[in-house]
Amino acid sequence: METNSIKVSIIVPVYNVEKYLPECLDSLIAQTLKEIEIICINDGTKDNSLQILELYKIKDNRIKIINQENQGLSATRNNGIKTASGEYIAFVDSDDWVDNDYFEKLYNAAKKYDSDVAIGDFYRQGKILKSKKLKLTTTEFYTDSAQKAKQALVPKYNYVWNKLYRKTFLIKNNFFFPEGKYYEDMYWTIRVLKESNGIVTVPKTFYHYRKVKGSIVTQKSINYQLDRFTAEKDMLDYMKENNIPVLVPYKYGQKERLKIFGVTLFRIEHYYPNTTKFKLFGCVTIAAFEKNYLQKITMEREI
């Protein structure tokens, strides 16, 4: 395929996902939009993921494999952006999958509205149940920063993978992911939405996000939690500095729990901007007004 005929470059970071990778790749090579390239970046994987990639490349020459030493998710996505030849760029995590007409719908909507960003809906796939998250109902083009954040449900959801981005827009604004950090989506997404010429919402267009035990979003270590705290503060400070109101409910990632034999008996949850809920066996027992949570935690960490 001629480089200048590629409509969408799909960037797929790959690291130890042999169990889920075939389902991801099957969904990509089955896309009804044929003018795509599938950039699979092997980030130093240690299982059979690379062998799977090589087998799929034989099936479909639109698959490109880039091998690198382990650099982490942000650096891997950045390398994909630099390598991409398509008019638009998308990100798909290698343990997820998309509907067969996913990229055709997003691309056509982006072109129709000359939009820097197109946004689709997504399902979160549990072991048994799945739940639809954005619940988009209409195709509309939004240029107001507050509405762009609201339609994407930011700051509640900051995922990069349920969207399509014009490559020239990303490059012009130097939109690369901060490397060496977890929760990089929080830093990146709000800035992209704010600086875009607009976003177009595309209903009935689904990305299927698989919540995998042990993934970044399920980690409980101190480093992960500190990175989340820092990312949350940066995101909310950026919204405040740019007069982007928080129009959707937002619960901070940090919480305190009391567990016995693995069962949570008591939990304290903090909500933007200044509410704390105390829950006993999952039920709210009292909701209290408090000083801004991020400011409070920042002061405690500095002492």
C-alpha positions as CSV (number, residue, x, y, z in Angstrom):
1,M,0.0,0.0,0.0
2,E,1.3,3.5,-0.9
3,T,2.3,5.5,2.2
4,N,0.2,8.5,1.2
5,S,-2.9,6.4,0.9
6,I,-2.9,5.3,4.5
7,K,-5.9,6.8,6.3
8,V,-5.3,5.5,9.8
9,S,-2.1,4.3,11.6
10,I,-3.0,2.0,14.5
11,I,-0.3,1.9,17.2
12,V,-0.3,-1.3,19.3
13,P,2.3,-1.5,22.1
14,V,3.0,-5.2,22.8
15,Y,4.5,-6.5,26.1
16,N,3.8,-10.1,27.4
17,V,0.2,-10.4,26.1
18,E,0.3,-13.7,24.3
19,K,-3.0,-14.7,25.9
20,Y,-5.0,-11.8,24.4
21,L,-2.9,-10.6,21.4
22,P,-4.6,-12.8,18.7
23,E,-8.1,-11.4,19.5
24,C,-6.7,-7.9,19.3
25,L,-5.0,-8.5,15.9
26,D,-8.0,-10.4,14.5
27,S,-10.2,-7.3,15.2
28,L,-7.7,-5.0,13.4
29,I,-7.1,-7.0,10.2
30,A,-10.9,-7.4,9.9
31,Q,-11.5,-3.6,9.8
32,T,-13.9,-2.5,7.1
33,L,-11.6,0.5,6.6
34,K,-8.8,-1.1,4.5
35,E,-6.4,1.8,4.1
36,I,-4.7,1.2,7.5
37,E,-1.3,0.3,8.9
38,I,-1.0,-1.7,12.1
39,I,2.2,-0.7,13.9
40,C,3.0,-3.3,16.5
41,I,5.8,-2.3,18.8
42,N,7.4,-5.2,20.6
43,D,8.6,-3.5,23.9
44,G,11.0,-6.2,24.9
45,T,8.3,-8.8,25.4
46,K,9.5,-12.0,27.1
47,D,6.7,-14.4,26.2
48,N,5.5,-15.7,22.8
49,S,4.0,-12.3,21.7
50,L,6.7,-11.7,19.1
51,Q,6.2,-15.1,17.5
52,I,2.4,-14.3,17.3
53,L,3.2,-11.0,15.6
54,E,5.4,-12.6,13.1
55,L,2.7,-15.2,12.2
56,Y,0.1,-12.4,11.7
57,K,2.5,-10.3,9.6
58,I,2.6,-13.3,7.1
59,K,-1.2,-13.1,7.0
60,D,-1.4,-9.4,6.5
61,N,1.3,-7.1,5.1
62,R,-0.3,-4.1,6.7
63,I,1.2,-5.2,10.0
64,K,4.5,-3.6,10.8
65,I,6.7,-4.9,13.6
66,I,9.1,-2.7,15.5
67,N,11.4,-4.4,18.0
68,Q,12.9,-2.4,20.9
69,E,14.4,-2.9,24.4
70,N,11.8,-2.4,27.1
71,Q,11.1,1.4,27.3
72,G,7.6,1.5,28.8
73,L,4.2,2.4,27.5
74,S,4.7,6.2,27.0
75,A,8.0,5.8,25.0
76,T,6.5,3.0,23.0
77,R,3.5,5.2,22.0
78,N,5.8,8.1,21.2
79,N,7.9,5.8,18.9
80,G,4.7,4.8,17.2
81,I,3.6,8.4,16.6
82,K,7.0,9.1,15.0
83,T,6.8,6.0,12.8
84,A,3.1,6.5,11.7
85,S,2.4,7.3,8.0
86,G,-1.3,7.7,8.3
87,E,-3.5,10.8,8.1
88,Y,-4.9,9.9,11.5
89,I,-3.5,8.0,14.4
90,A,-5.1,5.6,16.9
91,F,-3.9,3.6,19.9
92,V,-5.1,0.1,20.7
93,D,-3.8,-1.7,23.7
94,S,-2.8,-5.3,22.8
95,D,-5.1,-6.9,25.3
96,D,-8.2,-5.1,23.9
97,W,-10.1,-5.2,20.7
98,V,-12.5,-3.1,18.5
99,D,-15.6,-3.6,16.4
100,N,-15.0,-4.4,12.8
101,D,-16.3,-1.0,11.6
102,Y,-14.7,1.0,14.4
103,F,-12.1,2.9,12.4
104,E,-14.3,3.4,9.3
105,K,-16.9,5.2,11.4
106,L,-14.4,7.3,13.3
107,Y,-12.4,8.3,10.2
108,N,-15.5,9.2,8.1
109,A,-16.8,11.4,11.0
110,A,-13.5,13.1,11.4
111,K,-13.3,13.8,7.7
112,K,-16.9,15.0,7.5
113,Y,-16.4,17.6,10.2
114,D,-12.7,18.3,9.5
115,S,-12.1,17.4,13.2
116,D,-8.7,17.0,14.9
117,V,-10.2,14.3,17.1
118,A,-13.0,11.8,16.8
119,I,-14.3,9.9,19.8
120,G,-16.1,6.6,20.0
121,D,-17.8,4.8,22.8
122,F,-16.3,1.9,24.8
123,Y,-17.2,-1.2,26.8
124,R,-15.3,-2.2,29.9
125,Q,-15.1,-6.0,29.8
126,G,-15.0,-7.9,33.1
127,K,-14.6,-11.6,33.5
128,I,-18.3,-12.1,33.2
129,L,-20.1,-8.7,32.7
130,K,-19.4,-5.7,30.4
131,S,-20.6,-2.2,30.8
132,K,-20.9,0.7,28.3
133,K,-19.3,3.9,29.5
134,L,-19.8,7.0,27.4
135,K,-23.2,6.2,26.1
136,L,-23.0,8.5,23.1
137,T,-26.3,9.0,21.3
138,T,-25.6,11.6,18.5
139,T,-22.9,12.6,16.0
140,E,-22.0,16.1,16.9
141,F,-19.0,18.4,16.6
142,Y,-17.9,20.3,19.7
143,T,-15.4,23.2,19.8
144,D,-16.0,24.6,23.3
145,S,-13.3,23.3,25.7
146,A,-15.8,22.6,28.5
147,Q,-18.0,20.6,26.2
148,K,-15.1,18.7,24.7
149,A,-14.1,17.6,28.2
150,K,-17.7,16.8,29.1
151,Q,-18.4,14.6,26.1
152,A,-15.2,12.7,26.7
153,L,-16.1,12.4,30.4
154,V,-12.8,14.0,31.4
155,P,-11.6,14.0,34.2
156,K,-13.3,10.7,35.0
157,Y,-12.0,8.9,31.9
158,N,-8.8,10.0,30.3
159,Y,-8.2,7.0,28.0
160,V,-6.4,7.7,24.7
161,W,-7.6,4.6,22.9
162,N,-11.2,5.4,22.2
163,K,-10.3,8.2,20.0
164,L,-8.8,9.1,16.6
165,Y,-6.3,11.9,16.2
166,R,-5.1,13.9,13.2
167,K,-1.4,13.3,12.9
168,T,-0.4,16.8,11.8
169,F,-2.2,18.2,14.8
170,L,-0.3,16.0,17.2
171,I,3.1,16.7,15.6
172,K,2.5,20.5,15.3
173,N,1.7,20.7,19.0
174,N,4.4,18.4,20.0
175,F,1.9,16.1,21.7
176,F,4.1,13.2,22.9
177,F,3.5,11.3,26.1
178,P,5.6,12.1,29.3
179,E,8.0,9.2,29.6
180,G,8.9,7.4,32.8
181,K,5.5,8.0,34.4
182,Y,2.4,6.0,34.9
183,Y,-1.1,7.4,34.3
184,E,0.4,9.3,31.4
185,D,-3.1,9.6,29.9
186,M,-4.1,12.1,32.5
187,Y,-1.3,14.5,31.4
188,W,-1.9,14.0,27.7
189,T,-5.7,13.7,27.0
190,I,-6.9,17.0,28.5
191,R,-4.2,19.0,26.7
192,V,-5.1,17.3,23.4
193,L,-8.8,18.0,23.8
194,K,-8.2,21.6,24.8
195,E,-5.9,22.4,21.9
196,S,-7.9,20.5,19.2
197,N,-10.1,22.4,16.7
198,G,-12.9,20.3,18.0
199,I,-14.0,16.7,18.7
200,V,-16.7,14.8,16.9
201,T,-18.7,12.2,18.9
202,V,-19.5,8.9,17.0
203,P,-22.2,6.7,18.6
204,K,-22.5,3.0,18.2
205,T,-18.7,2.7,17.7
206,F,-17.1,0.5,20.3
207,Y,-13.7,-0.1,21.7
208,H,-13.6,-3.1,24.1
209,Y,-11.4,-2.5,27.1
210,R,-10.3,-5.5,29.0
211,K,-9.6,-5.0,32.7
212,V,-6.7,-7.3,33.3
213,K,-5.5,-8.2,36.8
214,G,-2.0,-6.8,37.2
215,S,-2.4,-4.1,34.6
216,I,-1.3,-0.5,35.4
217,V,-4.7,0.6,36.4
218,T,-5.1,-2.2,39.0
219,Q,-1.6,-1.7,40.6
220,K,-1.6,-0.8,44.3
221,S,2.1,-0.1,44.9
222,I,3.4,3.2,46.3
223,N,5.0,4.3,43.0
224,Y,1.9,3.7,41.0
225,Q,-0.2,5.6,43.5
226,L,2.2,8.5,43.8
227,D,2.2,8.8,40.0
228,R,-1.5,8.8,40.0
229,F,-1.7,11.5,42.6
230,T,0.8,13.7,40.7
231,A,-1.1,13.1,37.4
232,E,-4.5,13.9,39.0
233,K,-3.1,17.2,40.4
234,D,-1.5,18.2,37.1
235,M,-4.8,17.4,35.2
236,L,-7.1,19.3,37.6
237,D,-4.6,22.2,37.9
238,Y,-4.5,22.4,34.1
239,M,-8.3,22.5,33.8
240,K,-8.5,25.2,36.4
241,E,-5.7,27.3,34.8
242,N,-7.5,27.1,31.4
243,N,-11.0,27.8,32.8
244,I,-12.3,24.3,31.9
245,P,-15.0,23.4,34.5
246,V,-15.3,19.9,35.9
247,L,-18.8,19.0,34.6
248,V,-18.7,15.3,35.5
249,P,-18.4,13.7,38.9
250,Y,-14.8,12.8,39.7
251,K,-13.6,10.5,42.4
252,Y,-9.9,10.6,43.3
253,G,-7.8,7.5,42.8
254,Q,-6.5,7.5,46.4
255,K,-8.7,6.0,49.0
256,E,-8.4,4.4,52.4
257,R,-9.8,0.9,53.2
258,L,-10.1,-1.4,56.1
259,K,-10.1,-5.1,55.0
260,I,-10.5,-8.3,56.9
261,F,-9.9,-11.6,55.2
262,G,-9.9,-9.8,51.8
263,V,-13.3,-8.2,52.4
264,T,-13.6,-4.4,52.6
265,L,-15.5,-3.4,55.7
266,F,-14.9,0.3,55.7
267,R,-13.8,2.8,53.0
268,I,-13.0,6.5,52.7
269,E,-13.4,8.0,49.3
270,H,-12.5,11.6,48.2
271,Y,-14.4,13.5,45.5
272,Y,-13.6,16.6,43.6
273,P,-13.4,19.3,44.8
274,N,-14.0,19.0,48.5
275,T,-16.2,16.1,49.6
276,T,-15.3,12.9,51.5
277,K,-17.6,9.9,51.7
278,F,-17.4,7.3,54.5
279,K,-18.7,3.9,53.4
280,L,-19.5,0.9,55.6
281,F,-20.0,-2.3,53.7
282,G,-20.3,-0.2,50.5
283,C,-23.0,2.0,51.8
284,V,-22.5,5.7,52.4
285,T,-22.8,6.4,56.1
286,I,-21.8,10.1,56.0
287,A,-20.6,12.6,53.4
288,A,-18.4,15.4,54.8
289,F,-17.3,18.7,53.3
290,E,-13.5,19.2,53.6
291,K,-10.6,21.3,52.4
292,N,-9.6,20.7,48.8
293,Y,-8.2,17.2,48.9
294,L,-5.3,17.6,46.5
295,Q,-4.1,20.7,48.3
296,K,-4.4,18.9,51.6
297,I,-2.4,15.9,50.4
298,T,0.2,18.1,48.7
299,M,0.8,19.9,52.0
300,E,1.1,16.7,53.9
301,R,3.7,15.3,51.5
302,E,5.7,18.5,51.7
303,I,5.9,18.4,55.5
